[in-house]
Amino acid sequence: MKKMPPVEKTYEAYSALADGRVEMHEGYAFVDSSEGAKTYEVAWKGDTYSSTDNATYWQGYAGYPVIAVLVLQGRLPGLDEECLAEMANIPWKRLNDAHKRDYARAVDEALAGKAHEREIRAAAEVLHQALGELDLTLKRGTYKHARDAADVQPATEVGEAPRAAEGEGKARLTRKFISWNIDSLNAALTGTSPRSELSRAVLATIAAEEADVIALQETKLPVKDMSKKQVEALAAYFPDYDCVWVSSHEPARKGYAGTMALFKKGMSVEAAFPSIGAPEPMDDEGRMITLDLGDLYFNLVYTPNAGDGLRRLAEREEWDARYADYLAELDATKPVVSCGDYNVAHEEIDLANPASNHFSAGFTDEERAGFSNLLGRGFTDTFRHLHGNVEGAYSWWAQRVRTSKINNSGWRIDYFLVSDRIADRVIRSEMLDSGARQDHAPIVLELA
């Protein structure tokens, strides 16, 4: 997840206020955050906020709208124009990119000797504390309206169409997708272990995102229906969703692999459970679901692991080739969003210790070449598309190594891919915070 330090958030928020980009209208705060696209961010007066900026990626509760409301309620101190001007001359984003692992030191160096250092730090600290006191549920949407705030209509509930200003035509909600290798849905829903508690915290994080589609891998469900207890537990987290799922079945091992797709009630969805002619018994392990969403295909996949001692590497290579063919066939009809645990770190930047892992499952030359081939068939790795060669960004940390997550000794093996021709619609692609839980973190994608 991309998190902006409090000082930088403060600068962005106060600059928006000073520049007149914040307006109040019928209890809402509007921030004109992208002058070219005339995109607004909308903040509820109460406890629910909507963050809709297409130009930057504000995460958690730290977006413009929340800050705007706090300032307008008098909870944050004002900064004069001279102080704001000084802040504007500090290259926060460049410092953040250049000092990912020691941002605090970079900020200290940038603020040293500034006339308003004390005021800037004080404002940042107040902001940081105030945000920490709020319990917010975020919703996202894209609104393109005239500059006059009086013409802007409040957002509707998620799942309904947003109302556009008269003459503006139809507005479109941002499409949001989440993918997570859950490593046993039953354990997450009904288990009693400390790890199960951590998994439920991640489920709560996912539920709060209110995505249109949620893809789960390694569900490990039985072939027959879920139990009543499982159904009720799942519905408690996702009451507004329908779901389809497929489990590993004979001749494959039962209670192994498996995938599930949850989608908002009312969505027009056709589900398929494709076989791609993979080596046996991979097609019987419940590794894929494809949803036809009308304007695009949504494919979720749990790619087979090459196994201990690379015993399954040859079969994995064949899977990779056939999967690339399958995705290319979908793409020939309409755009594709594909996601899941691909069980490969594509480049050296995608794992913490590449030098010692060239012969490890998930980082062999053969698996990396297979992923390169897939991208070469017309698909974009959305995380790299947005974030470039950012380092230290991983989606998986080994459970067997107790300090793997503490030391961020991880791998990026979970991906959202899109057809090249819709890559310019990607406005968010990142990992969600999974707290202390090791193993996989959820990943999220948003399309404008």
C-alpha positions in Angstrom: 0.0 0.0 0.0 1.3 3.5 -0.9 1.2 5.6 2.3 2.1 9.3 2.3 3.8 10.6 5.5 1.7 13.0 7.6 3.8 16.0 6.6 3.2 15.4 3.0 -0.5 14.8 3.5 -0.7 18.1 5.4 1.0 20.0 2.6 -1.4 18.6 0.0 -4.5 19.3 2.1 -3.6 22.8 3.2 -2.5 23.6 -0.3 -5.9 22.6 -1.6 -7.5 24.8 0.9 -5.3 27.8 0.2 -5.7 27.4 -3.5 -9.5 27.5 -3.3 -9.9 23.9 -4.4 -12.1 23.0 -1.4 -15.8 24.0 -1.4 -18.7 23.1 1.0 -22.1 22.3 -0.5 -25.0 20.9 1.5 -22.7 19.2 4.0 -20.2 17.9 1.5 -16.7 19.0 0.9 -15.5 19.1 -2.7 -11.9 19.2 -3.7 -11.0 20.0 -7.3 -8.0 17.7 -7.3 -7.3 17.3 -11.0 -7.8 20.5 -13.0 -7.6 18.9 -16.4 -10.1 16.1 -15.7 -12.2 18.3 -13.3 -12.4 15.4 -11.0 -13.8 16.0 -7.5 -13.2 14.2 -4.2 -16.3 14.1 -2.1 -16.4 13.9 1.7 -19.5 13.0 3.7 -20.3 15.3 6.7 -20.5 12.3 9.0 -18.3 9.2 9.3 -18.3 7.9 5.7 -16.1 9.5 3.1 -15.6 9.0 -0.6 -12.1 9.4 -2.1 -12.2 9.7 -5.9 -9.0 11.3 -7.1 -7.8 10.0 -10.4 -4.5 11.8 -10.4 -3.1 10.6 -7.1 -3.7 7.5 -4.9 -4.8 8.5 -1.4 -5.1 5.5 0.8 -6.9 4.7 4.0 -8.4 7.7 5.8 -5.8 10.2 4.7 -7.4 11.7 1.5 -8.2 15.3 0.8 -11.9 15.0 1.8 -11.3 13.9 5.4 -8.6 16.5 5.9 -10.8 19.2 4.4 -13.7 18.4 6.7 -11.3 18.4 9.7 -10.0 21.8 8.8 -13.4 23.2 8.1 -14.6 21.9 11.4 -11.8 23.8 13.1 -10.0 20.6 14.3 -6.7 21.5 12.5 -4.6 24.7 12.7 -4.4 27.1 9.8 -1.2 27.9 8.0 -0.5 31.3 6.5 0.4 31.7 2.8 4.1 32.2 3.6 4.3 28.9 5.4 2.4 27.1 2.6 4.8 28.6 0.0 7.7 27.3 1.9 6.1 23.8 2.0 5.5 24.0 -1.7 9.2 24.3 -2.3 9.9 21.0 -0.5 10.0 18.1 -3.0 8.0 15.7 -0.8 7.1 13.2 -3.5 10.7 13.1 -4.9 12.0 12.6 -1.4 9.5 9.9 -0.7 10.5 8.0 -3.9 14.2 8.4 -3.2 14.1 7.4 0.5 11.5 4.7 0.8 13.4 3.0 3.6 14.3 6.2 5.6 11.7 8.8 4.8 11.9 10.4 8.3 15.6 11.2 7.8 14.8 12.7 4.4 12.1 14.9 5.9 14.5 16.0 8.6 17.0 17.0 6.0 14.4 18.8 3.9 13.0 20.8 6.8 16.3 21.7 8.4 16.8 25.4 8.5 13.3 26.3 7.2 11.8 29.3 8.7 8.5 27.5 9.4 9.8 24.1 10.3 8.1 24.2 13.7 4.7 25.1 12.3 4.9 22.5 9.5 5.8 19.8 12.0 3.1 20.8 14.5 0.4 20.8 11.8 1.5 17.4 10.6 1.4 16.0 14.2 -2.1 17.4 14.8 -3.3 15.9 11.6 -1.7 12.5 12.3 -3.4 12.4 15.7 -6.8 13.6 14.4 -6.9 11.0 11.6 -6.0 8.3 14.0 -9.1 9.0 16.1 -11.5 8.5 13.1 -13.2 5.2 12.2 -13.9 5.6 8.5 -15.3 3.4 5.8 -14.1 4.5 2.4 -16.1 4.4 -0.9 -14.6 5.3 -4.2 -16.2 6.7 -7.4 -15.3 8.9 -10.3 -17.3 12.2 -10.8 -16.8 14.5 -13.7 -18.8 17.7 -13.2 -18.7 21.4 -13.9 -16.6 23.5 -11.6 -19.7 25.0 -9.9 -20.2 23.0 -6.7 -23.9 23.8 -6.9 -24.2 21.5 -9.9 -22.6 18.6 -8.1 -24.9 15.9 -6.8 -24.0 13.7 -3.8 -22.8 10.2 -4.4 -25.2 7.3 -4.1 -24.8 4.1 -2.3 -22.2 1.7 -3.7 -23.8 -0.5 -6.4 -26.1 2.3 -7.6 -25.3 4.6 -10.5 -23.9 8.0 -9.5 -26.1 11.0 -10.5 -24.5 13.3 -13.0 -25.2 17.0 -13.2 -27.7 18.0 -15.8 -26.2 18.0 -19.3 -23.1 16.1 -18.2 -24.3 12.7 -19.4 -23.8 9.5 -17.4 -21.1 9.4 -14.8 -19.4 6.0 -14.2 -18.4 4.5 -10.9 -14.8 3.3 -10.6 -14.6 -0.5 -11.1 -12.8 -2.0 -8.1 -11.5 -5.6 -7.9 -9.7 -7.4 -5.0 -7.7 -10.6 -5.1 -6.4 -12.7 -2.2 -4.9 -16.1 -1.7 -6.7 -16.8 1.6 -5.1 -20.2 2.3 -8.2 -22.0 3.6 -11.5 -20.1 3.6 -12.9 -22.4 6.2 -10.0 -21.7 8.6 -10.5 -17.9 8.0 -14.2 -18.1 8.6 -14.6 -20.6 11.5 -11.1 -21.3 12.8 -10.1 -20.6 16.4 -6.4 -20.2 16.1 -4.5 -16.9 16.3 -3.8 -17.2 12.6 -7.6 -17.5 12.0 -8.1 -14.3 13.9 -5.5 -12.5 11.7 -7.2 -13.9 8.6 -10.6 -12.5 9.8 -9.0 -9.1 10.3 -7.9 -9.2 6.6 -11.4 -10.2 5.6 -12.7 -7.1 7.4 -10.2 -5.0 5.5 -11.4 -6.4 2.2 -15.0 -6.0 3.1 -14.4 -2.3 3.9 -13.1 -1.7 0.4 -16.6 -2.5 -1.1 -15.1 -3.9 -4.3 -17.3 -4.9 -7.2 -15.6 -8.3 -7.5 -13.5 -10.2 -4.9 -11.4 -13.1 -6.1 -10.2 -15.7 -3.6 -7.6 -18.4 -4.2 -6.6 -21.6 -2.3 -10.1 -21.8 -0.7 -9.6 -25.5 0.1 -13.4 -26.1 0.2 -14.9 -29.5 -0.1 -16.4 -30.6 -3.5 -20.0 -30.5 -2.1 -21.7 -27.4 -0.8 -20.3 -25.3 2.0 -21.6 -26.0 5.4 -24.3 -23.8 6.9 -21.8 -22.4 9.3 -19.4 -21.4 6.5 -22.2 -19.8 4.5 -23.4 -17.8 7.4 -19.9 -16.7 8.3 -19.1 -15.6 4.7 -22.4 -13.7 4.5 -21.6 -11.9 7.7 -18.6 -10.3 6.0 -20.1 -10.0 2.5 -23.9 -9.6 2.9 -24.3 -7.7 -0.4 -22.5 -10.3 -2.6 -23.3 -13.4 -4.5 -20.6 -15.9 -5.2 -19.5 -18.8 -7.4 -16.7 -21.3 -6.5 -15.0 -24.4 -7.7 -13.1 -27.0 -5.7 -10.5 -29.6 -6.4 -12.2 -32.8 -7.4 -11.2 -36.3 -8.5 -8.8 -37.3 -9.9 -7.1 -34.4 -8.1 -6.6 -34.3 -4.4 -9.6 -33.1 -2.4 -9.4 -30.2 -0.1 -6.6 -28.7 -2.3 -6.4 -25.4 -4.2 -9.9 -24.1 -5.2 -11.1 -20.6 -6.1 -14.1 -18.4 -5.4 -15.4 -15.2 -6.9 -17.8 -12.9 -5.0 -19.6 -10.1 -6.8 -22.0 -7.4 -5.9 -25.7 -8.4 -5.9 -27.5 -7.1 -9.0 -24.4 -7.4 -11.3 -25.0 -9.1 -14.6 -22.4 -11.9 -14.4 -21.9 -15.2 -16.4 -19.4 -17.5 -14.7 -17.3 -20.2 -16.4 -14.9 -22.7 -15.0 -12.5 -23.3 -17.8 -10.2 -26.2 -18.6 -7.2 -25.3 -20.6 -5.8 -28.7 -21.4 -3.2 -28.5 -18.7 -1.3 -31.6 -17.5 -3.4 -33.8 -15.3 -4.7 -33.2 -12.7 -4.3 -29.4 -12.9 -7.5 -28.8 -14.7 -9.3 -30.6 -11.9 -7.8 -28.7 -9.0 -10.3 -25.8 -9.2 -7.7 -23.2 -10.3 -9.7 -20.9 -12.5 -13.0 -18.9 -12.7 -13.8 -16.5 -15.5 -16.6 -14.0 -15.2 -18.2 -12.3 -18.2 -19.0 -8.8 -16.9 -20.4 -7.6 -20.2 -17.8 -5.1 -21.2 -14.8 -7.2 -20.1 -13.8 -10.6 -18.9 -12.6 -11.1 -15.3 -10.3 -14.1 -14.8 -9.0 -15.3 -11.5 -6.3 -17.9 -11.3 -4.3 -19.9 -8.8 -1.3 -20.9 -10.8 0.3 -24.3 -9.9 3.5 -24.2 -7.9 6.6 -25.8 -9.3 6.8 -27.8 -6.1 9.6 -28.9 -3.8 12.7 -29.8 -5.7 11.0 -28.3 -8.8 9.4 -31.7 -9.3 6.5 -30.1 -11.1 8.4 -27.5 -13.1 7.8 -29.2 -16.5 4.1 -29.4 -15.9 4.2 -25.8 -14.7 5.8 -24.6 -17.9 3.0 -26.3 -19.9 0.4 -24.7 -17.7 2.0 -21.3 -18.3 1.9 -21.7 -22.1 -1.7 -22.9 -22.2 -2.9 -20.3 -19.8 -1.3 -17.6 -22.0 -3.1 -19.0 -24.9 -6.4 -19.0 -23.0 -6.1 -15.4 -21.8 -5.1 -14.3 -25.4 -8.3 -16.0 -26.7 -10.4 -14.0 -24.2 -8.6 -10.8 -25.1 -9.4 -11.4 -28.8 -13.1 -10.9 -27.9 -13.0 -8.1 -25.4 -10.7 -6.6 -22.7 -9.5 -8.8 -19.8 -8.8 -8.2 -16.2 -6.9 -11.2 -14.7 -5.7 -11.7 -11.2 -4.5 -14.1 -8.6 -1.6 -15.9 -7.1 0.7 -16.5 -10.2 3.4 -18.2 -8.1 6.2 -16.3 -9.8 8.3 -13.3 -9.0 8.8 -11.8 -12.4 12.0 -9.7 -12.0 14.7 -9.5 -9.4 13.1 -6.4 -8.0 10.1 -8.6 -7.2 11.7 -10.4 -4.3 14.0 -9.4 -1.4 16.8 -12.0 -2.1 17.0 -12.8 -5.8 20.6 -13.9 -5.8 19.9 -17.0 -3.6 16.6 -17.9 -5.2 17.4 -18.5 -8.9 16.7 -22.2 -8.5 13.8 -21.9 -6.1 10.2 -22.5 -7.1 8.7 -19.2 -8.2 11.9 -17.7 -9.4 13.4 -20.1 -11.9 14.3 -18.8 -15.4 11.6 -21.1 -16.8 8.8 -19.6 -14.7 9.9 -16.0 -15.2 10.1 -16.6 -19.0 6.6 -18.0 -18.9 5.3 -14.8 -17.2 7.2 -12.7 -19.7 5.5 -14.6 -22.5 2.1 -14.0 -20.9 2.7 -10.2 -20.8 4.0 -10.3 -24.3 0.7 -11.7 -25.5 -0.9 -8.3 -24.8 -1.1 -7.8 -21.1 0.1 -5.2 -18.6 1.4 -5.8 -15.0 -0.7 -3.0 -13.5 1.4 -2.5 -10.4 4.6 -1.8 -12.3 2.5 0.2 -14.8 1.6 2.6 -12.0 4.5 2.4 -9.6 7.5 1.8 -11.9 10.6 0.2 -10.3 9.6 0.9 -6.7 11.5 -1.5 -4.4 10.4 -3.4 -1.3 6.9 -3.9 -2.5 5.8 -7.5 -1.9 2.6 -9.5 -1.6 3.9 -12.7 0.1 6.1 -13.5 3.1 7.0 -17.0 4.1 5.1 -18.3 7.1 8.0 -20.7 8.0 10.3 -17.8 8.6 9.1 -15.9 11.7 10.8 -12.6 10.8 10.0 -12.6 7.1 7.4 -9.9 7.3 9.1 -7.9 10.1 12.2 -7.7 7.9 10.1 -7.4 4.7 11.9 -10.3 3.2 9.1 -11.0 0.8 8.1 -11.8 -2.8 5.6 -10.2 -5.2 3.8 -13.1 -6.7 0.2 -11.8 -6.8 -0.8 -9.7 -9.7 -3.5 -7.8 -11.5 -3.0 -7.9 -15.2 -5.1 -6.1 -17.8 -5.3 -6.0 -21.6 -2.8 -3.5 -22.9 -5.5 -1.5 -24.5 -7.2 -0.7 -21.2 -4.0 0.0 -19.2 -4.6 3.7 -19.3 -7.8 3.1 -17.3 -5.9 1.8 -14.3 -5.9 4.3 -11.4 -5.0 2.1 -8.5 -3.0 -1.2 -8.2 -1.4 -2.1 -4.9 -1.2 -4.4 -1.9 -3.7 -4.0 1.0 -2.4 -3.9 4.5 -2.6 -7.5 6.0 -1.3 -6.5 9.4 0.8 -9.0 11.2 -0.5 -11.9 9.1 2.3 -13.6 7.1 1.6 -15.4 3.8 -0.3 -13.5 1.1 -1.6 -10.0 1.3 -4.7 -9.0 -0.7 -4.2 -6.8 -3.8 -6.5 -4.3 -5.3 -7.2 -2.8 -8.7 -9.3 0.1 -9.7 -10.3 1.1 -13.3 -11.7 4.4 -14.3 
